[in-house]
Amino acid sequence: MLGRTKRESPTHAALAARLGGWSGVVVPEGQAPASAGVGELIELLDLGNAVDTLGTVAAIDDLAAVLHLGHPEQPTLVLEQALLSGDPALMVTSAQAVIPQWAWAGQANAANGGGVAVIDEAGMRDCADVLRSLGLSPRLVPGRMTISERVAIAGTDGTLVVERPRIPAGLVELSGSERFSSLPPIWYGLLESRATWPRFAAPAQVWLAFGPHDDYSGSLQPTLAVFAAAGLDLQHLRSHPSTLGPHVFFTSFACPNSEVLDSLTAQLADSGIAHRTLAVLPGAEFLPGPSALEPRWMP
């Protein structure tokens, strides 16, 4: 079986599951299996908030979840924190990008170029910049709210930002909706409960968290030397306060095969460095890459 968090877009999560070949989709309540056509997106289980979702996946055999990643090379801090504070068996084992399905819809005679748009948490996460460019004021609603309830909140003058397949009868896409089609792909991952990471002979993206056995000025350097000795280039490094010591560190890096990961983790263990592998995502390239900034250094 497959599930998702209550705040995630059901359309995008189901699309990622289909494109990724992740099995276990379920038929929506009240519908017979035959009602789902070939290639049709089928609803995933609503597993509650992020903490509940991780706990449920860890507790129930043969249950996995589809989660928003941020990017395979640069995961979101919220996901890193949730994984590291969750059951040690939890691991993300696959990544899949989907083309955004967001659209702006309203009455055919609705005025464009401003006004209020009803939108849920996932839509706000993905579409905030486009909303600003259209001059729209978001009216945030829970992801679990039905489309009919959103239409009622919008009223005759309001609009919706919603997944294109979920635009209700009586509403049309408005001029300007095409801007949502230019959004970058949205990356999702498959969360599983595993005793160990999957073996891989081809390159994979690895997320690994660690905590130095001592925290003092320069204590990070010996740990980074272990990565350098393994020939690994960290694409992502983030620190966060820890209840067991001043800091934990989150990393993401490309790894050529599981033998290199085996050797790395063995070296970390031999050095007394606490660590945990949070994700192994098969793939050598994840394009487009994370959003880049243009730094302005001091002259």
N, C-alpha and C positions, 0 to 999 in steps of 0.2 A: 504494500500500500504506500501511497505517497500523500503527504500533507504539505501545508504551508502555514505561515503565520497569519493571524487575523488581519493584519495591516497590509499584507501583500496583495498586489493586483492578481485576482484569480485568472484573468486572461493571460497575462504575461507569464505567470508561474506555470500554467498548463502548457503554454506554447514552448517554454524552455524544456519541460518534461518530454514533450513530443519530439522536439528537434534533437534533444540529447539522447533519445532512446531509453529514457528512464522509465521502467515499468511500474505498474501498480496504480494507475489512475482509477478512480471510482466513479460510478454513475451518480448524478445528483439525486438527492432524496426524492422519492415519488415518481421516478422515471424508470421504465424498464430498460435493460441493457440494449435492446434493439432500437431504442430511440436515439442512440448516438450513432450518427452516420460515420462513414469511413473518413478518417482524417479530421473529424470534428474534435474541437477542444472539449475535454470533459473536466468537470469540476474536481479540484483536489480537496482533501479533508481540511477543514479549518481546525488547526491545533491550538488556537489561542495566541497569547502573546509570545514573545521570543523565548522567555525563560521557560514557559510551559511547553513550547514546541521542542526545545532541546531536551527537557526532562522526559517528555513522552517518547521521543525517538530513542533515548537511552534505555527506557524501561520496557518497550514493546518490541519483540522480535519481528523482523520483516516489515518494519515501518521506517521510511525515510522521509526527508522533508526537502522542499525546494526553497532556497534562501537567496535573497539579494546579496551579492558579493561586494559591490563597489566595482572592483576590477581584480582579475586573478593576480596581477602583479602588485596591486596596492589595495588590499582589503580595507573595508571600513573599520574604524576603531570600535564601533559598537559590536560588530561581529567578532572581532578578535577578542574583545573582553568577554563576550558571552561564551565563546568556545572555551577559553582558558579557565573560566570560572564554572564551567559545566562539567559533566561526567567525563573522565579521562578517555573513555572509549569513543567519544564523539569526534568525527573527522569529516571534512569535506573532500569528496573523492572525484568530482567531475565538475567542469564548468561549461556553460553554454550561453552564447549571446543571442539576444532576440531583437528584432527590429521593433521599436516602440509603436504601439497601436493607439496612442493617445489621440484624441480628436476633440474639437470644440464644437458643441452642438447647442441648438436652441430653436425657437420658433422661426419659421421661414422669414418672417418680417421683423426679426429681432434687430435692434440697432447694433452695429459693429463698432469697434474702436474704443471699448471701455465697458464699465458696468461690473456686475458681480458674477462670478463663476463659481458654482458649487464643485468642489473637488475633494478627493479623499487623500489620506496620508501618502500613499504610494505615488499618486499623481503629483502631489506637491513636491515630493522628493525629486521626481524626474523632470518636472515641467516649470519650476519656479522662474527660470530665466525667460521662457517664452511668455508666461503670464505677464511679466513686467513689460516685455516688448509690445504686448497687445494692450497695455494699459488696464488690465483686468485686476479687480480686487477679489482675492480668493475667499470663499466661504468654506472653511474646512469642516468636513464631516467624517465620521468613522468609516473605515473600509467595509465594515459589515452592513452599512446602511443600504437598503435596496434601491434600485434605480427609480422605482415609483416614488419612494420617499424623497429622493433627491429632486425629482421633478416637482414635487409638491413644495419643497423648500424654495426652489428657484422661482416658482410662480410664472406668470406670463411674461415678465420682463427679464428674468434671469436666464442664465445659460449653464451648461454643464461642461466640465472637462472629464471625459470618460473614455474607456477603451472603445474603439470603433465598432467591434462586434456587439457591444452592449448599448449602442444608441437606441433609445426606445422609439417605437412607432409614433409619428406625429412631430418628431424633431428631425432637423436636418443639420448637416455640417455647415458651418458658417464661413464666410470669407475670412481668411486668416488662419483657418484650421490647418492649412498646409504647412504652416511653420512648425507644427509638432512633428511632422514627418522628417524634419531635418535634425531631430535630436539624435545623439549618438546611441549605438546599441546599448542595451541593458544586460548586464551580466548576472547570471544566476548560477548557483551551485547545488550539488546534491549532497545533503548531509546524511551520514550513516553512523551507526554504532559498530565499531570494529575492534577486534583484539589487537591488530597491528595494521600498518599502512599497506596498501596494495603494492605488489611488486610491479616494477616498470623497467623495461629494457630501453625504451626511447625517452627523450627528455620530458620532464614534467616540472610544473611550478610547485614549489614546496613552501608552505607557511610553517615556520618553526618559532616557538616562544622559548625564551631561556631567562634564567636568573643567575647572575654570578654568585659563587659561593660566599664571597666577601664583597662588601661595597665600600670602596675607598677611592681616593683620587687615582684615576688610571686603571681601575679594576676592570673596565670594559675591554681594555686593550688585549689582555691574554685570550679572552673569548673570541674576539674578532680574529685573532691570529689563528685559531683553530679553523675558522671558515677559510681564511686565506690559504692555509696549508692544504686544505682539501680542494683548492682551485675554484672556490665558489665566490661569485660576485654578488653581494647583497644589493638587490634592486629596491629594497624597502627596509627601513629600520625606524622603529618608533618605541619610545620608552613610556612607561606608565607607573605610577606609584603602586606599591604592593603592600599587603598587610603582613607578609612574611619577611619583609626587608624593604629597603628604600625603593627599589625599582625592579620591574620586569621589562623585558625587551621583546618586541615582536619583529620578526623578519620575514621577508619573502625573497626567494631566489630561484633561478633555473638550475635544475639538477639533471645531469646526463642519464643517470640510471639509479636503481634502488641500492646497488652496492655502494655507491658513493654516499648515499644517505645513511646506510648502515654504518659505514666507517666514521662519518661525521658524528653521529649520535654516540657511537662507542667512545670516540675521543672526548666528547663533552662529558660523558659519564665518568671516564677515567680522570678527568680534570675536576670532578666534583661539582660540575655545573648542572643545576636542575634544568630540564628542558622537556618540551612536549611538541610533537608534530601535530599541527592543527589541520593541515590540508596537503593532499597530493593530487594535483590537477594535471592530467596528461595533456601534453601539447608543448610545442616549441615556440609558438608565436600566438599572442592574444591581441589581435588587431581589431580596431585601433587601440593604441596603448592608453595608459592613464592620462587624464587631462594635464597638459604641461603648462607651466607658467614661464613668463619672460622676466628673469631677475634683473634688478637694477642695483648694481653694486656701487659701493663708494668709489669715487675716482681715485 
